[in-house]
């Protein structure tokens, strides 16, 4: 379940980064995905 969320967040980040949608706020998605990945690996 957590892996699906991570993949969706990274894909949304890539789409937003590619089409310049949201400016700097789009990078928050990548940060959230990385936090979710770290939490998943530690537990």
Secondary structure, 3 states (H helix, E strand, C coil): CHHHHHHHHHHHHHHHHHCCCCHHHHHHHHHHHHHHHHHHHHC
